């Protein structure tokens, strides 16, 4: 199913700083029909990747990962920001424009030999999804692909991922 998400994505130029446009997925979430259509379209994008499990990336990726997993009749795991999960963790640090960040998955999650599709709201430079992909590998999972609501194609983030990547809506920047 094809879905034009653009009317349901608000754009705020100059946020969080000049030269950057913030793409807000909130209008998709508050419109039942748009949400249903976006989830059907994400499911169509993820289906060829044949996931066993969806890995939702903290935090807005969770909003789409759980209904995606339900529609695909598979499970879901959370890839969380540092300090958000208890117990033994598998972690990966990565560089940000202004410092460093860390993502975690609980070591007790069962990813070994399972086909994992990453799910996030936005693919920009690819740093976060690349870190999540590395975590999947560290946990023994097989990276089957990544799906996003929005991709900023001019930042070439998909080049950092060694898997199929699909997005509902693309913008250059």
C-alpha positions as CSV (number, residue, x, y, z in Angstrom):
1,X,0.0,0.0,0.0
2,X,1.3,3.4,-1.0
3,X,0.7,6.2,1.5
4,X,1.6,9.9,1.1
5,X,2.7,10.8,4.7
6,X,3.7,14.4,3.8
7,X,0.4,16.1,4.7
8,X,0.7,14.4,8.1
9,X,4.3,15.6,8.9
10,X,4.6,19.1,10.3
11,X,7.8,21.0,9.4
12,X,9.4,23.5,11.7
13,X,12.4,25.4,10.0
14,X,15.1,26.6,12.4
15,X,14.5,23.9,15.1
16,X,16.5,22.9,17.0
17,X,18.8,25.4,15.4
18,X,19.1,27.5,12.2
19,X,19.6,25.6,9.1
20,X,17.8,22.5,10.4
21,X,14.1,21.6,9.7
22,X,12.4,19.5,12.4
23,X,10.0,16.9,10.8
24,X,7.3,16.1,13.4
25,X,5.4,12.8,13.1
26,X,2.8,13.9,15.7
27,X,0.1,14.7,13.1
28,X,0.3,11.0,11.9
29,X,-0.2,9.8,15.5
30,X,-3.2,12.0,16.2
31,X,-5.1,11.1,13.0
32,X,-6.6,7.5,13.2
33,X,-6.8,7.1,9.4
34,X,-3.3,8.4,8.8
35,X,-1.9,6.2,11.5
36,X,-3.7,3.1,10.2
37,X,-2.5,3.9,6.6
38,X,1.1,4.6,7.7
39,X,1.2,1.3,9.6
40,X,-0.2,-0.6,6.6
41,X,2.4,1.0,4.4
42,X,5.3,0.3,6.9
43,X,4.1,-3.3,7.0
44,X,4.3,-3.5,3.2
45,X,7.9,-2.0,3.3
46,X,9.0,-4.5,6.0
47,X,7.3,-7.6,4.7
48,X,10.0,-8.4,2.0
49,X,12.6,-8.2,4.8
50,X,11.0,-11.3,6.5
51,X,11.6,-10.3,10.1
52,X,11.3,-12.6,13.1
53,X,11.5,-9.5,15.4
54,X,11.2,-5.8,15.1
55,X,13.8,-3.7,17.0
56,X,12.2,-0.3,17.9
57,X,14.8,2.5,18.5
58,X,14.3,4.8,21.5
59,X,12.0,6.7,21.7
60,X,9.8,7.6,18.7
61,X,10.7,4.3,17.0
62,X,8.7,2.5,19.7
63,X,5.6,4.2,18.5
64,X,5.8,2.5,15.1
65,X,7.7,-0.7,16.1
66,X,5.1,-2.3,18.3
67,X,2.1,-2.0,15.9
68,X,4.5,-3.0,13.1
69,X,5.4,-6.2,15.0
70,X,1.8,-6.9,15.7
71,X,0.8,-6.5,12.1
72,X,3.6,-8.8,11.0
73,X,2.9,-11.3,13.8
74,X,6.3,-11.2,15.2
75,X,7.9,-9.9,18.4
76,X,9.5,-6.6,19.3
77,X,12.5,-5.6,21.3
78,X,13.5,-2.1,22.5
79,X,16.8,-0.5,21.7
80,X,17.2,2.0,24.5
81,X,19.3,5.1,25.2
82,X,21.9,4.8,28.0
83,X,20.6,4.4,31.5
84,X,17.1,3.3,30.6
85,X,17.4,-0.5,31.1
86,X,18.1,-2.7,34.1
87,X,20.2,-5.8,34.2
88,X,23.0,-7.0,32.0
89,X,23.2,-5.0,28.9
90,X,24.8,-5.2,25.4
91,X,25.8,-1.6,24.6
92,X,27.3,0.4,21.8
93,X,28.6,3.9,21.9
94,X,28.6,6.2,18.8
95,X,29.6,9.7,17.9
96,X,27.1,12.5,17.7
97,X,27.6,15.9,16.1
98,X,28.0,17.3,19.7
99,X,29.5,14.4,21.6
100,X,28.8,10.7,22.2
101,X,25.7,8.6,22.9
102,X,25.1,5.0,23.8
103,X,22.4,2.5,23.0
104,X,21.6,-0.7,24.9
105,X,19.7,-3.9,24.5
106,X,19.2,-6.2,27.5
107,X,21.5,-9.2,27.2
108,X,18.6,-11.6,28.0
109,X,16.7,-10.6,24.8
110,X,16.7,-13.6,22.4
111,X,18.1,-12.2,19.1
112,X,20.6,-15.0,18.2
113,X,20.0,-16.2,14.6
114,X,16.7,-14.2,14.3
115,X,16.0,-11.8,11.4
116,X,15.8,-8.3,12.9
117,X,14.3,-5.3,11.2
118,X,15.1,-1.9,12.8
119,X,12.3,0.6,13.1
120,X,12.7,4.3,13.8
121,X,10.8,7.5,13.0
122,X,13.7,9.3,11.2
123,X,16.8,8.3,9.3
124,X,19.2,11.3,8.9
125,X,22.9,10.8,9.2
126,X,22.5,7.1,10.1
127,X,24.4,7.2,13.3
128,X,21.6,5.9,15.6
129,X,20.5,3.2,13.2
130,X,24.1,2.1,12.6
131,X,24.6,1.8,16.3
132,X,21.4,-0.2,16.6
133,X,22.5,-2.4,13.7
134,X,25.8,-3.1,15.5
135,X,23.9,-4.0,18.7
136,X,21.8,-6.5,16.8
137,X,25.1,-8.1,15.5
138,X,26.6,-8.1,18.9
139,X,23.5,-10.0,20.2
140,X,23.9,-12.6,17.4
141,X,20.9,-11.3,15.4
142,X,20.7,-11.1,11.6
143,X,20.1,-7.6,10.3
144,X,17.3,-8.0,7.8
145,X,16.6,-4.4,7.1
146,X,15.5,-1.0,8.5
147,X,12.2,0.9,8.1
148,X,11.6,4.5,8.9
149,X,8.7,6.9,8.6
150,X,11.0,9.7,7.3
151,X,14.4,9.6,5.5
152,X,16.5,12.7,4.9
153,X,18.1,11.5,1.7
154,X,20.6,14.3,1.3
155,X,22.4,13.2,4.5
156,X,23.1,9.7,3.0
157,X,22.4,7.9,6.3
158,X,21.4,4.7,4.5
159,X,25.0,4.3,3.2
160,X,26.0,3.5,6.8
161,X,23.7,0.5,6.9
162,X,24.5,-2.9,5.4
163,X,20.9,-3.9,4.8
164,X,17.8,-2.9,2.8
165,X,16.4,0.4,4.0
166,X,12.9,1.7,3.3
167,X,11.0,4.9,4.3
168,X,7.5,6.1,4.0
169,X,8.4,9.7,3.2
170,X,11.6,11.2,2.0
171,X,12.9,14.8,2.1
172,X,16.3,16.0,0.9
173,X,17.2,17.8,4.2
